[in-house]
Amino acid sequence: MQTTIVDGNDVAVLYDFVTDTPAGTVPAIEWITVDAGLIRTSRLIFHKEHWPAAVGELTRRSNGAK
């Protein structure tokens, strides 16, 4: 986790999503909205250029490939 920003009911958590795939580390932000002490929404925003490599590797693994 790199930093957390709070503005009223909104919280943004900036962090590196670390994978053991060719994508490596993917910059990400989770934007959370809290209401009455409960998380009402959570949005994940990430650098999409890196994601296909991670998904491809995870798909390969789930299909039993080595």
N, C-alpha and C positions, 0 to 999 in steps of 0.2 A: 504494500500500500504506500502510495506516495503522499497523498494529501486528502483531506476531507473538507468540503465547503458546505456550510449550512446557511440557508436563507429562508427563514420562516419555517414552513412545513417541508421544504425541499432540501434534500441532502445529496451532494454529488461526491462520490468516492472515486478518486483517480488511482489506478493501480496497473501493474504489469500482470497480464494473464499469462502465466508461465506454462508452456506445453513441452512435452518431450517428443515433439514432432518436428518436421522440417520448418514449420512456422516459427519455432523458437518462442520468443516472448512477444506477445501482442499487446500494444497499449490499449487500455480499456477505461471506460467511465461507467459507473452504475449510478443512475439518477433515480433516487427513491423519494416518494412522497409519503409523508406520515400524517395521519389524522387520528386524533383521540388516542394517541400512543400506539397505533397499529400501522403497519406498512400497508398502504392502499394501492400503490403502484410501484413497480420496479422496472426500469428500462436499462438494458445493457447496450452500450454504444462502444464499438471497437473498430480498429483499423482494418477494413474489409480486404485490403490487398493481401494480407497474410493468412486470412482464414481458410481459403480453399486448400492450401497445403495441409493445414491441420485436419480439416474434415476428410480430405482424401486419405490421409494416413489412418485416421480413426476408422473409417469405413473399411480399409484394407485389413486392419486388425480384427474388426468384428466379423469379417468374412473368413477368419482363420488363416490368413496369409502370414507368412513369416518374413 
